[in-house]
Amino acid sequence: MYKILIIACVFFSFGAYAQDFSYGDIEDSEQSFNKSTLDSNANAIYLNEYGTSRFIFDSQTGNMKLVYDYHARIKIFNKDGAKSADIVVPLYRYGTGNDQQEYISNLTASTFNYANGSYNETVLNKNNIFRENKNKYVTLVKFTLPNIKDNSIIEYKYTIESPYLFNYRTWEFQTNIPKLKSTYVANIPSNYSYNVTLRGFYKLSDSKAEVSRECLRVSGMDMDCSKLTYTMNYIPAFIEEEYMTSAANYKSAIYFELAEVFYLNGSRKKYTSTWKDVEMQLVDDKNFGGHLKRKDVFKDIVPNITKNASTELEKAKAIFDYIKKQIKWNNIYSKYSDESIKSVLESRSGNSAEINLSLIAALSAANIDVEAVILSTRDNGMVNKINPVISEFNYVIAKANIDGESYLLDATEPLIPFGLLPLRCVNDQGRVISLKKPSYWIDLKANKKSTSVHFFNGKLGEDGKITGKLTSSSNGYDALSTRKNIKKYSSLDEYVEKLEEKLSGIKIKDFSIKNIDSIHLLMEEEYQLEFTVQNIQNADQSYFSPFFINPIKKNPFKLKERNYPVDLGAQYEERTTINLELPENYKVKETPKEIAVSLPNNGGRYLLQTTVNDGSMMISQVFTLNKPIYSAEEYFALKEFYNMIIQAQKTEILLTKAK
């Protein structure tokens, strides 16, 4: 992350001045552009992209507005790139008034297909522009460019007028397809001061800052602007892969944050807050601090909830279980409550803040030391720790301090045990907000390793069938995932039926599943299995794979280079043992090769061992990942680690039958 400093009225300029490109004026070099110069695997590429933002003064409302112009030209190479012709433009609104929402205008879009030495233009019909209300805050403007063929060039532009000035307009240089050139011009009035940050792995190719005289007229007074031009060339596509937090954390992009405004009457307003300012704002807010103070709502309820608890920890667990059962989460993320605690309890439904602020109030009513923790979920991105911005936080959880230990609690998940955060909340750090002391940062991490243990005890019969019992137990996120998966089905029979479909060639003859709702215990599963070993041309020889329990078939890491970390959220360990009894006339001819591989710096290991005795054999595996997060520098080793495991699990056991 790079900080770009702007000093009003003093500018240093370098590089060529960038201008918008002419609509529909396609150059010969664009028509013959060879994608291998940027990405030979690309299905589509931005040939050019240009955006500019500027302020205008609305004399009717007396407010400033931001006008954003966007222009893009994209070449589509094949049918897989045709999805780049599906355009979605989000418009935001945070109120019912006309001055509280964004508007789009001047939308023009065309497809250009080259034939007989020239381009034929197909213009988007305005009737094919649609609006979709995603939620009460977002409307999506959607359209698809017409007449798409291989090597089509599409072009579109539009203008958005917005009342939201705090974050100015974010510009993403990096998206899911490569870009040949991307330029953004920000025109900022001299009385507005913004903190500007460049995120991502790639640096600017060029930038320029200059004074634009009399760019804005406010109440009869002409004002100067700082004109900031940012350019990035030859930008690779950002490819999302498994085990990552929000892509916004890692894409190359320019972010703005309003720091200060100097008004024409000589006054000024500072927007960059201190944490003390944030604390006061949250504590004084009736939809946040107001709920923290409402322990009186639970005054008569808590004694009954905790009547069988003798310690503070037991009381906290009882209250946690009560809130989980009493209030169902409506799947809305929030750090503020929209309803009173009493209304939430009566309706038995609420957003994440209403549930967890109620939890805090209930714990407080039991005289348990509890604080609130505001955070940004994994899909929402990292927060700025230097300059506190409340809008970057989208969630709140509880922190209970009991007998010298701290427990992070989220009561939105009915199947999650006490002290384990949902994975969505495991995202760097959160800020602890207390009614009694200054705020501070706290690490958001899983308090236990995610573990699974599998044991299969089986017997090979003379008929070539293997029968036996598979016992599996899991803890942490593995157990949570299993419990949630089971709850998706109307019955255990249906769950097991779907499970059998995934076990190719294996029949589940009987089963027993324990502790689905006893979430403080290990999740336990038992299955009676039956399957036939694979016969080849020689009936006296049989192959079968011992890797039928949760095998790794695909490498989740496929990129040549990954410039962002691998974030698992928690450490992981899986142990698998297969014990097989053999008939007297069967011999083990071939077994999987023993292997022991480790990641650098004790990052993890995989062990595969086979032991053959008279009349039996045992195959054991140990797979551990000892870090919740692996750096980009560790990516190649992690990728190779998985490749070696996959290759090891492709091997089979050869059994021979004595004649």
TIZASE-753929 format. One line per field, with one value per residue (C-alpha): residue number from 1; x, y, z. Coordinates in nm, 3 decimals, always signed. Last residue first. Layout:
num = [NUM, ...] $
X = [X, ...] $
Y = [Y, ...] $
Z = [Z, ...] $
//
This chain:
num = [659, 658, 657, 656, 655, 654, 653, 652, 651, 650, 649, 648, 647, 646, 645, 644, 643, 642, 641, 640, 639, 638, 637, 636, 635, 634, 633, 632, 631, 630, 629, 628, 627, 626, 625, 624, 623, 622, 621, 620, 619, 618, 617, 616, 615, 614, 613, 612, 611, 610, 609, 608, 607, 606, 605, 604, 603, 602, 601, 600, 599, 598, 597, 596, 595, 594, 593, 592, 591, 590, 589, 588, 587, 586, 585, 584, 583, 582, 581, 580, 579, 578, 577, 576, 575, 574, 573, 572, 571, 570, 569, 568, 567, 566, 565, 564, 563, 562, 561, 560, 559, 558, 557, 556, 555, 554, 553, 552, 551, 550, 549, 548, 547, 546, 545, 544, 543, 542, 541, 540, 539, 538, 537, 536, 535, 534, 533, 532, 531, 530, 529, 528, 527, 526, 525, 524, 523, 522, 521, 520, 519, 518, 517, 516, 515, 514, 513, 512, 511, 510, 509, 508, 507, 506, 505, 504, 503, 502, 501, 500, 499, 498, 497, 496, 495, 494, 493, 492, 491, 490, 489, 488, 487, 486, 485, 484, 483, 482, 481, 480, 479, 478, 477, 476, 475, 474, 473, 472, 471, 470, 469, 468, 467, 466, 465, 464, 463, 462, 461, 460, 459, 458, 457, 456, 455, 454, 453, 452, 451, 450, 449, 448, 447, 446, 445, 444, 443, 442, 441, 440, 439, 438, 437, 436, 435, 434, 433, 432, 431, 430, 429, 428, 427, 426, 425, 424, 423, 422, 421, 420, 419, 418, 417, 416, 415, 414, 413, 412, 411, 410, 409, 408, 407, 406, 405, 404, 403, 402, 401, 400, 399, 398, 397, 396, 395, 394, 393, 392, 391, 390, 389, 388, 387, 386, 385, 384, 383, 382, 381, 380, 379, 378, 377, 376, 375, 374, 373, 372, 371, 370, 369, 368, 367, 366, 365, 364, 363, 362, 361, 360, 359, 358, 357, 356, 355, 354, 353, 352, 351, 350, 349, 348, 347, 346, 345, 344, 343, 342, 341, 340, 339, 338, 337, 336, 335, 334, 333, 332, 331, 330, 329, 328, 327, 326, 325, 324, 323, 322, 321, 320, 319, 318, 317, 316, 315, 314, 313, 312, 311, 310, 309, 308, 307, 306, 305, 304, 303, 302, 301, 300, 299, 298, 297, 296, 295, 294, 293, 292, 291, 290, 289, 288, 287, 286, 285, 284, 283, 282, 281, 280, 279, 278, 277, 276, 275, 274, 273, 272, 271, 270, 269, 268, 267, 266, 265, 264, 263, 262, 261, 260, 259, 258, 257, 256, 255, 254, 253, 252, 251, 250, 249, 248, 247, 246, 245, 244, 243, 242, 241, 240, 239, 238, 237, 236, 235, 234, 233, 232, 231, 230, 229, 228, 227, 226, 225, 224, 223, 222, 221, 220, 219, 218, 217, 216, 215, 214, 213, 212, 211, 210, 209, 208, 207, 206, 205, 204, 203, 202, 201, 200, 199, 198, 197, 196, 195, 194, 193, 192, 191, 190, 189, 188, 187, 186, 185, 184, 183, 182, 181, 180, 179, 178, 177, 176, 175, 174, 173, 172, 171, 170, 169, 168, 167, 166, 165, 164, 163, 162, 161, 160, 159, 158, 157, 156, 155, 154, 153, 152, 151, 150, 149, 148, 147, 146, 145, 144, 143, 142, 141, 140, 139, 138, 137, 136, 135, 134, 133, 132, 131, 130, 129, 128, 127, 126, 125, 124, 123, 122, 121, 120, 119, 118, 117, 116, 115, 114, 113, 112, 111, 110, 109, 108, 107, 106, 105, 104, 103, 102, 101, 100, 99, 98, 97, 96, 95, 94, 93, 92, 91, 90, 89, 88, 87, 86, 85, 84, 83, 82, 81, 80, 79, 78, 77, 76, 75, 74, 73, 72, 71, 70, 69, 68, 67, 66, 65, 64, 63, 62, 61, 60, 59, 58, 57, 56, 55, 54, 53, 52, 51, 50, 49, 48, 47, 46, 45, 44, 43, 42, 41, 40, 39, 38, 37, 36, 35, 34, 33, 32, 31, 30, 29, 28, 27, 26, 25, 24, 23, 22, 21, 20, 19, 18, 17, 16, 15, 14, 13, 12, 11, 10, 9, 8, 7, 6, 5, 4, 3, 2, 1] $
X = [-0.343, -0.253, -0.447, -0.251, -0.332, -0.205, -0.259, -0.305, -0.121, -0.301, -0.280, +0.096, +0.054, -0.206, +0.016, +0.315, +0.106, -0.024, +0.331, +0.424, +0.153, +0.252, +0.618, +0.514, +0.293, +0.545, +0.654, +0.288, +0.269, +0.091, -0.186, -0.350, -0.018, +0.054, -0.104, -0.109, -0.176, -0.104, -0.175, -0.178, -0.211, -0.232, -0.206, -0.324, -0.285, +0.083, +0.195, +0.217, +0.273, +0.214, +0.313, +0.212, +0.323, +0.232, +0.376, +0.312, +0.465, +0.756, +0.971, +0.955, +0.671, +0.730, +0.721, +0.732, +0.638, +0.601, +0.528, +0.176, +0.170, +0.240, +0.220, +0.011, -0.079, -0.418, -0.463, -0.493, -0.771, -0.677, -0.763, -0.747, -0.662, -0.700, -0.582, -0.646, -0.528, -0.627, -0.484, -0.559, -0.454, -0.716, -0.835, -0.694, -0.549, -0.309, -0.138, -0.145, +0.087, +0.018, +0.239, +0.204, -0.147, -0.295, -0.335, -0.647, -0.474, -0.738, -0.800, -0.719, -0.886, -1.152, -1.159, -1.127, -0.749, -0.688, -0.722, -0.788, -0.616, -0.690, -0.490, -0.593, -0.869, -0.609, -0.786, -0.837, -1.055, -1.126, -1.193, -1.560, -1.719, -1.905, -1.919, -2.074, -2.058, -1.987, -1.988, -1.883, -1.872, -1.661, -1.843, -1.928, -2.165, -2.404, -2.649, -2.500, -2.344, -2.371, -2.418, -2.474, -2.474, -2.569, -2.503, -2.325, -2.223, -1.896, -1.858, -1.806, -1.843, -2.011, -2.349, -2.311, -2.295, -2.619, -2.791, -2.631, -2.782, -3.123, -3.121, -3.017, -3.334, -3.462, -3.119, -2.930, -2.878, -2.624, -2.410, -2.417, -2.302, -2.025, -1.895, -1.900, -1.709, -1.442, -1.432, -1.333, -1.350, -1.400, -1.454, -1.478, -1.535, -1.548, -1.664, -1.589, -1.664, -1.432, -1.566, -1.345, -1.560, -1.299, -1.360, -1.145, -1.195, -1.222, -1.133, -1.148, -1.032, -1.073, -0.959, -1.046, -0.909, -0.954, -0.711, -0.853, -0.893, -0.947, -0.811, -0.912, -0.624, -0.725, -0.683, -0.763, -1.039, -1.008, -1.172, -1.510, -1.784, -1.561, -1.500, -1.245, -1.120, -1.084, -0.776, -0.674, -0.990, -1.140, -1.498, -1.610, -1.467, -1.736, -1.568, -1.509, -1.535, -1.856, -1.941, -2.096, -2.413, -2.662, -2.449, -2.545, -2.419, -2.068, -1.827, -1.460, -1.350, -1.083, -0.913, -0.801, -1.088, -1.351, -1.327, -1.609, -1.551, -1.868, -1.905, -1.971, -1.979, -1.941, -1.633, -1.500, -1.776, -1.623, -1.307, -1.003, -0.692, -0.387, -0.556, -0.733, -0.960, -0.909, -1.173, -1.549, -1.536, -1.332, -1.555, -1.457, -1.455, -1.611, -1.546, -1.784, -1.683, -1.781, -1.691, -1.966, -2.208, -2.494, -2.665, -2.339, -2.366, -2.721, -2.620, -2.331, -2.554, -2.812, -2.531, -2.447, -2.796, -2.890, -2.550, -2.578, -2.927, -3.237, -3.510, -3.696, -3.968, -4.012, -3.642, -3.564, -3.835, -3.698, -3.344, -3.461, -3.453, -3.217, -2.906, -2.570, -2.253, -2.428, -2.430, -2.775, -2.822, -3.160, -3.005, -3.251, -3.285, -3.382, -3.168, -2.841, -2.924, -2.988, -2.672, -2.457, -2.636, -2.566, -2.204, -2.153, -2.307, -2.082, -1.780, -1.886, -1.914, -2.204, -2.448, -2.784, -2.981, -2.805, -3.099, -3.345, -3.125, -3.069, -3.433, -3.532, -3.242, -3.224, -3.378, -3.185, -2.862, -2.948, -2.617, -2.455, -2.774, -2.748, -2.382, -2.473, -2.810, -2.841, -2.506, -2.325, -2.090, -2.019, -1.946, -1.745, -1.531, -1.477, -1.361, -1.123, -0.997, -0.895, -1.093, -0.992, -1.295, -1.175, -1.417, -1.302, -1.423, -1.312, -1.652, -1.554, -1.520, -1.196, -1.268, -1.052, -0.945, -1.175, -1.059, -0.956, -0.854, -0.653, -0.645, -0.415, -0.615, -0.498, -0.731, -1.021, -1.004, -1.161, -0.999, -0.827, -0.829, -0.925, -0.822, -0.920, -0.729, -0.644, -0.567, -0.224, -0.180, +0.023, +0.007, -0.094, -0.177, -0.273, -0.356, -0.422, -0.569, -0.566, -0.848, -0.884, -1.197, -1.412, -1.655, -2.014, -2.162, -1.929, -1.762, -1.529, -1.227, -1.100, -0.738, -0.636, -0.317, -0.099, -0.020, +0.106, +0.146, +0.302, +0.345, +0.187, +0.296, +0.165, +0.113, -0.203, -0.322, -0.253, -0.373, -0.495, -0.578, -0.802, -0.805, -1.082, -1.033, -0.825, -1.108, -1.017, -1.008, -0.918, -0.797, -0.777, -0.592, -0.582, -0.376, -0.328, -0.561, -0.590, -0.922, -1.053, -0.983, -0.677, -0.663, -0.960, -1.046, -1.225, -1.433, -1.447, -1.452, -1.617, -1.793, -2.121, -2.382, -2.319, -2.368, -2.263, -2.169, -2.145, -1.918, -1.908, -1.690, -1.682, -1.428, -1.525, -1.237, -1.464, -1.824, -2.062, -2.365, -2.499, -2.333, -2.514, -2.676, -2.728, -2.783, -2.775, -2.952, -2.795, -2.899, -3.243, -3.118, -3.018, -3.285, -3.234, -3.238, -3.225, -3.074, -3.196, -3.456, -3.171, -3.064, -2.688, -2.528, -2.385, -2.087, -1.927, -1.551, -1.354, -1.132, -1.391, -1.510, -1.413, -1.685, -1.748, -1.996, -2.145, -2.243, -2.361, -2.487, -2.513, -2.672, -2.652, -2.788, -2.668, -2.883, -2.936, -3.020, -3.341, -3.458, -3.527, -3.192, -2.868, -2.851, -2.589, -2.572, -2.393, -2.297, -2.312, -2.184, -2.215, -1.979, -1.696, -1.902, -1.804, -1.445, -1.515, -1.664, -1.334, -1.102, -1.307, -1.135, -1.239, -1.274, -1.377, -1.502, -1.616, -1.722, -1.777, -1.955, -1.933, -2.181, -2.140, -2.438, -2.631, -2.949, -3.060, -2.711, -2.575, -2.197, -2.001, -1.700, -1.492, -1.410, -1.235, -1.206, -1.021, -0.978, -0.797, -0.739, -0.904, -0.841, -1.061, -1.010, -0.660, -0.432, -0.158, -0.143, +0.019, +0.212, +0.041, -0.284, -0.175, -0.349, -0.441, -0.758, -0.600, -0.291, -0.516, -0.679, -1.043, -1.209, -1.544, -1.529, -1.216, -0.964, -0.962, -0.647, -0.328, -0.056, +0.290, +0.510, +0.611, +0.449, +0.531, +0.249, +0.211, -0.144, -0.269, -0.024, -0.121, +0.062, +0.027, +0.047, +0.144, +0.000] $
Y = [-7.006, -6.727, -6.407, -6.090, -5.749, -5.429, -5.110, -4.785, -4.461, -4.138, -4.021, -3.967, -3.749, -3.534, -3.500, -3.395, -3.134, -2.998, -2.935, -2.786, -2.521, -2.453, -2.409, -2.173, -1.967, -1.909, -1.570, -1.465, -1.516, -1.807, -1.743, -1.979, -2.155, -2.512, -2.689, -3.059, -3.380, -3.715, -4.033, -4.397, -4.717, -5.046, -5.399, -5.738, -6.116, -6.137, -5.780, -5.484, -5.127, -4.832, -4.473, -4.138, -3.820, -3.467, -3.162, -2.801, -2.455, -2.569, -2.297, -2.453, -2.695, -3.061, -3.383, -3.742, -4.012, -4.386, -4.527, -4.658, -5.037, -5.320, -5.701, -5.738, -6.106, -6.275, -6.650, -6.606, -6.350, -5.988, -5.758, -5.387, -5.099, -4.755, -4.456, -4.090, -3.785, -3.431, -3.110, -2.748, -2.411, -2.141, -1.862, -2.029, -1.707, -1.758, -1.422, -1.188, -1.162, -1.507, -1.623, -1.907, -1.954, -2.297, -2.326, -2.521, -2.838, -3.089, -3.446, -3.418, -3.727, -3.706, -4.076, -4.289, -4.282, -4.655, -4.706, -5.055, -5.293, -5.662, -5.954, -6.318, -6.229, -6.106, -5.864, -5.612, -5.639, -5.327, -5.396, -5.416, -5.182, -5.197, -4.937, -4.920, -4.553, -4.377, -3.999, -3.788, -3.408, -3.351, -3.194, -2.828, -2.834, -3.086, -3.018, -3.263, -3.462, -3.805, -3.958, -4.334, -4.515, -4.831, -4.998, -4.706, -4.828, -4.733, -4.727, -4.352, -4.194, -3.867, -4.036, -4.195, -3.848, -3.748, -4.056, -3.985, -3.634, -3.767, -4.029, -3.766, -3.574, -3.255, -3.163, -2.835, -2.914, -3.184, -2.931, -2.691, -2.967, -3.076, -2.720, -2.653, -2.975, -2.885, -2.527, -2.648, -3.020, -3.342, -3.713, -3.985, -4.360, -4.581, -4.938, -5.231, -5.435, -5.497, -5.720, -5.943, -6.254, -6.407, -6.119, -5.815, -5.681, -5.329, -5.088, -4.732, -4.450, -4.079, -3.786, -3.426, -3.103, -2.726, -2.576, -2.366, -2.001, -1.885, -1.536, -1.174, -0.990, -0.703, -0.330, -0.077, +0.154, +0.372, +0.255, +0.209, +0.198, -0.018, -0.040, -0.302, -0.247, -0.556, -0.710, -0.925, -1.090, -1.388, -1.256, -1.445, -1.763, -1.760, -1.698, -1.981, -1.889, -2.077, -2.330, -2.246, -2.427, -2.143, -1.892, -1.528, -1.540, -1.412, -1.433, -1.354, -1.501, -1.336, -1.516, -1.376, -1.530, -1.412, -1.127, -1.150, -0.987, -0.944, -0.901, -0.608, -0.590, -0.354, -0.147, +0.071, +0.326, +0.411, +0.555, +0.564, +0.713, +0.496, +0.158, +0.171, -0.132, -0.450, -0.579, -0.641, -1.007, -1.101, -0.910, -0.567, -0.531, -0.362, -0.533, -0.467, -0.521, -0.758, -0.797, -1.026, -0.871, -1.095, -0.786, -0.718, -1.059, -0.974, -0.631, -0.784, -1.057, -0.795, -0.606, -0.936, -1.009, -0.655, -0.610, -0.924, -0.834, -0.945, -1.200, -1.329, -1.065, -1.011, -1.028, -0.786, -0.546, -0.545, -0.491, -0.187, -0.201, -0.086, -0.195, -0.078, -0.270, -0.444, -0.758, -0.885, -1.263, -1.242, -1.400, -1.583, -1.454, -1.674, -1.981, -1.797, -1.553, -1.839, -2.031, -1.723, -1.662, -2.020, -1.999, -1.672, -1.819, -2.127, -1.901, -1.689, -1.999, -2.186, -2.210, -2.384, -2.062, -1.880, -1.830, -1.775, -1.510, -1.347, -1.276, -1.023, -0.785, -0.861, -0.534, -0.351, -0.437, -0.155, +0.035, -0.151, -0.093, +0.285, +0.261, +0.121, +0.230, +0.517, +0.656, +0.820, +0.522, +0.506, +0.877, +0.899, +0.600, +0.737, +1.075, +0.903, +0.694, +1.015, +1.141, +1.259, +1.464, +1.809, +2.091, +2.444, +2.797, +3.095, +3.179, +3.006, +2.671, +2.474, +2.100, +1.830, +1.466, +1.311, +0.960, +0.855, +0.514, +0.436, +0.071, -0.226, -0.523, -0.672, -0.572, -0.519, -0.893, -0.951, -1.236, -1.526, -1.902, -2.006, -1.803, -1.473, -1.376, -1.009, -0.955, -0.817, -0.441, -0.333, +0.041, +0.240, +0.609, +0.857, +1.221, +1.468, +1.810, +2.028, +2.272, +2.650, +2.832, +3.104, +3.283, +3.367, +3.130, +2.850, +2.841, +2.553, +2.498, +2.854, +2.751, +2.387, +2.343, +2.044, +1.689, +1.411, +1.039, +0.761, +0.386, +0.359, +0.068, -0.288, -0.503, -0.341, -0.028, +0.333, +0.571, +0.931, +1.130, +1.411, +1.787, +2.004, +2.382, +2.353, +2.183, +1.827, +1.723, +1.353, +1.209, +0.832, +0.644, +0.274, +0.124, -0.224, -0.381, -0.745, -0.908, -0.971, -0.615, -0.402, -0.026, +0.014, +0.381, +0.478, +0.794, +1.070, +0.864, +1.141, +1.312, +1.125, +1.337, +1.150, +1.221, +0.932, +0.974, +0.703, +0.547, +0.232, +0.058, -0.295, -0.437, -0.767, -1.010, -1.319, -1.205, -0.997, -0.849, -0.644, -0.509, -0.632, -0.392, -0.363, -0.071, -0.212, -0.030, -0.038, +0.078, -0.079, -0.401, -0.528, -0.319, -0.412, -0.167, -0.258, -0.114, -0.305, -0.042, +0.204, -0.004, -0.054, +0.064, -0.182, -0.031, -0.187, -0.141, -0.115, -0.312, -0.557, -0.652, -0.547, -0.566, -0.270, -0.300, +0.015, +0.175, +0.520, +0.616, +0.995, +0.969, +0.780, +0.909, +0.858, +0.895, +1.117, +1.445, +1.300, +1.222, +0.870, +0.803, +0.614, +0.558, +0.391, +0.318, +0.005, -0.031, -0.383, -0.459, -0.791, -0.750, -0.896, -1.217, -1.252, -1.339, -1.711, -1.670, -1.543, -1.244, -0.963, -0.624, -0.367, +0.013, +0.196, +0.546, +0.668, +1.016, +1.093, +1.405, +1.468, +1.698, +1.998, +2.126, +2.454, +2.266, +2.478, +2.611, +2.261, +2.312, +2.078, +1.868, +1.665, +1.303, +1.156, +0.811, +0.652, +0.295, +0.168, -0.160, -0.348, -0.713, -1.018, -1.395, -1.362, -1.666, -1.494, -1.211, -0.874, -0.888, -1.223, -1.033, -0.930, -0.605, -0.597, -0.387, -0.189, -0.106, +0.007, +0.263, +0.268, +0.611, +0.499, +0.737, +0.954, +0.884, +1.084, +1.279, +1.211, +1.470, +1.326, +1.256, +1.477, +1.743, +1.877, +2.060, +2.325, +2.467, +2.222, +1.954, +1.602, +1.300, +0.960, +0.676, +0.334, +0.000] $
Z = [-0.717, -0.474, -0.521, -0.578, -0.434, -0.593, -0.392, -0.583, -0.657, -0.742, -0.380, -0.403, -0.713, -0.537, -0.230, -0.443, -0.626, -0.293, -0.166, -0.503, -0.463, -0.102, -0.204, -0.485, -0.253, +0.026, -0.111, -0.132, +0.244, +0.410, +0.663, +0.915, +0.959, +1.064, +0.770, +0.854, +0.662, +0.832, +0.642, +0.750, +0.549, +0.742, +0.609, +0.723, +0.687, +0.765, +0.814, +0.575, +0.697, +0.465, +0.544, +0.400, +0.577, +0.469, +0.640, +0.734, +0.765, +0.980, +0.826, +0.479, +0.394, +0.458, +0.261, +0.388, +0.139, +0.142, -0.199, -0.233, -0.210, -0.454, -0.421, -0.105, -0.082, -0.078, -0.005, +0.370, +0.340, +0.417, +0.710, +0.628, +0.860, +0.707, +0.906, +0.823, +1.016, +0.915, +1.061, +0.980, +1.119, +1.084, +0.853, +0.543, +0.404, +0.114, +0.069, -0.233, -0.532, -0.669, -0.954, -1.200, -1.064, -1.000, -0.623, -0.526, -0.651, -0.746, -0.631, -0.261, -0.113, +0.162, +0.243, -0.071, -0.078, -0.032, -0.407, -0.535, -0.769, -0.802, -0.939, -0.970, -1.213, -1.461, -1.691, -1.410, -1.105, -0.901, -0.535, -0.447, -0.197, +0.135, +0.410, +0.758, +0.849, +1.180, +1.228, +1.527, +1.566, +1.875, +2.170, +2.248, +1.952, +2.102, +1.816, +1.567, +1.850, +1.690, +1.347, +1.310, +0.977, +0.789, +0.452, +0.289, -0.056, -0.223, -0.603, -0.618, -0.277, -0.383, -0.432, -0.088, +0.070, -0.100, +0.048, +0.385, +0.393, +0.281, +0.554, +0.809, +0.729, +0.568, +0.439, +0.479, +0.848, +0.757, +0.568, +0.861, +1.098, +0.862, +0.813, +1.187, +1.254, +1.000, +1.135, +1.483, +1.554, +1.364, +1.424, +1.163, +1.205, +0.896, +0.958, +0.733, +0.426, +0.131, -0.144, -0.355, -0.308, -0.079, +0.161, +0.234, +0.586, +0.716, +0.994, +0.866, +1.091, +1.012, +1.228, +1.138, +1.284, +1.253, +1.502, +1.783, +1.882, +1.526, +1.472, +1.498, +1.662, +1.892, +1.848, +2.120, +2.239, +2.549, +2.873, +3.047, +2.784, +2.566, +2.192, +2.083, +1.729, +1.510, +1.352, +1.051, +0.917, +1.098, +1.100, +0.787, +0.941, +1.207, +1.543, +1.789, +2.158, +2.241, +1.972, +1.634, +1.531, +1.591, +1.396, +1.464, +1.824, +1.753, +2.045, +2.103, +2.436, +2.650, +2.938, +3.275, +3.466, +3.216, +2.963, +2.709, +2.371, +2.164, +1.787, +1.551, +1.172, +0.875, +0.955, +0.671, +0.737, +1.074, +0.920, +1.149, +0.986, +1.046, +1.082, +0.747, +0.739, +0.538, +0.298, +0.301, +0.197, +0.503, +0.743, +0.873, +1.248, +1.549, +1.883, +2.174, +2.534, +2.815, +3.183, +3.312, +3.558, +3.438, +3.293, +3.106, +2.941, +2.834, +2.696, +2.503, +2.358, +2.256, +2.080, +1.909, +1.781, +1.681, +1.519, +1.304, +1.182, +1.369, +1.426, +1.730, +1.670, +2.044, +2.122, +1.839, +1.953, +2.309, +2.187, +1.990, +1.610, +1.335, +1.523, +1.397, +1.309, +1.022, +0.810, +0.708, +0.706, +0.890, +1.202, +1.425, +1.781, +2.077, +2.007, +1.954, +2.235, +2.479, +2.383, +2.448, +2.780, +2.892, +2.778, +2.967, +3.283, +3.257, +3.220, +3.516, +3.733, +3.900, +3.610, +3.659, +3.717, +3.432, +3.196, +3.483, +3.641, +3.297, +3.216, +3.486, +3.428, +3.054, +2.931, +3.207, +3.023, +2.783, +2.791, +2.502, +2.303, +2.326, +2.238, +1.898, +1.759, +2.008, +1.890, +2.184, +2.230, +1.859, +1.812, +2.133, +2.035, +1.685, +1.817, +2.059, +1.773, +1.600, +1.308, +0.962, +0.866, +0.977, +0.908, +0.834, +0.887, +0.678, +0.531, +0.203, +0.375, +0.419, +0.402, +0.560, +0.533, +0.270, +0.183, -0.165, -0.298, -0.613, -0.724, -0.778, -0.655, -0.325, -0.043, -0.284, -0.364, -0.023, +0.174, +0.006, +0.038, -0.313, -0.616, -0.768, -1.080, -1.115, -1.481, -1.564, -1.616, -1.916, -1.839, -1.531, -1.539, -1.266, -1.336, -1.054, -1.133, -0.823, -0.852, -0.853, -0.741, -0.894, -0.660, -0.750, -0.496, -0.603, -0.946, -1.022, -1.248, -1.215, -1.275, -1.298, -1.098, -1.181, -1.073, -1.297, -1.277, -1.481, -1.483, -1.140, -0.923, -0.919, -0.609, -0.477, -0.305, -0.401, -0.131, -0.148, +0.166, +0.050, +0.115, -0.024, -0.042, -0.361, -0.547, -0.658, -1.024, -1.037, -1.367, -1.411, -1.682, -1.771, -2.052, -2.197, -1.943, -1.847, -1.747, -1.394, -1.279, -1.200, -1.236, -1.005, -0.947, -0.627, -0.653, -0.388, -0.067, +0.138, -0.154, -0.188, -0.368, -0.696, -1.066, -1.287, -1.653, -1.917, -2.177, -2.386, -2.640, -2.768, -3.011, -3.169, -3.230, -3.221, -3.240, -3.028, -3.205, -2.914, -2.595, -2.285, -2.039, -1.666, -1.426, -1.073, -0.791, -0.445, -0.097, -0.054, -0.211, -0.557, -0.727, -1.092, -1.381, -1.749, -2.067, -2.372, -2.460, -2.516, -2.817, -2.814, -3.138, -3.389, -3.573, -3.880, -3.888, -4.210, -4.448, -4.573, -4.223, -3.870, -3.606, -3.373, -3.085, -2.938, -2.606, -2.497, -2.152, -2.123, -1.777, -1.448, -1.119, -0.760, -0.451, -0.149, -0.327, -0.472, -0.119, +0.006, +0.169, +0.137, -0.239, -0.454, -0.827, -0.948, -1.318, -1.465, -1.815, -1.997, -2.296, -2.089, -2.090, -2.457, -2.359, -2.358, -2.706, -2.844, -2.874, -2.723, -2.746, -2.487, -2.505, -2.190, -2.095, -1.751, -1.644, -1.275, -1.153, -0.779, -0.615, -0.384, -0.193, -0.186, -0.270, -0.566, -0.645, -0.702, -0.719, -0.943, -0.849, -1.092, -1.170, -1.474, -1.622, -1.909, -2.021, -2.328, -2.507, -2.221, -2.299, -2.362, -2.367, -2.226, -2.239, -2.443, -2.188, -2.259, -2.588, -2.647, -2.707, -3.054, -3.152, -3.521, -3.477, -3.194, -3.401, -3.688, -3.458, -3.354, -3.351, -3.211, -2.914, -2.919, -2.643, -2.318, -2.254, -2.059, -2.001, -2.054, -1.757, -1.468, -1.255, -0.911, -0.741, -0.473, -0.459, -0.194, -0.092, -0.200, -0.063, -0.224, +0.029, -0.105, +0.000] $
//
